[in-house]
Amino acid sequence: MSKDRLLSFTDGCVTIFLTIMVLNFATPEGNSLWDLQELIPTFITYTLSFMVIAIYWGNHHHMFATVKNINGAIIWTNLLWILFYLR
């Protein structure tokens, strides 16, 4: 397996996870701008979660820039990273 293929798989997992996070947003009850106030805590939580995932994702790409060969141990480590850090 090539390094690019493993990174593409991980990018796809991160993208799906971020999409599922966005789907948890609820629509406001009213029609005015003030009705959005109840969504502020959810939006802040999403923004902070997005930033943490973006930092992990960026570090993941920087780490794989140093990898020369992909073996089974790297594949399993990558899968465990996806399991534990993208939950």
Number of C-alpha atoms within 10 A of each C-alpha: 10 10 15 10 10 17 15 11 13 19 14 12 15 17 12 12 16 17 11 11 13 13 8 10 12 10 9 14 9 9 8 8 8 9 12 14 11 12 13 10 10 13 15 11 11 17 12 11 14 16 12 13 17 14 12 15 17 12 12 15 14 11 10 17 10 8 10 9 10 13 11 9 9 14 14 11 11 16 14 12 15 15 11 8 11 14 7
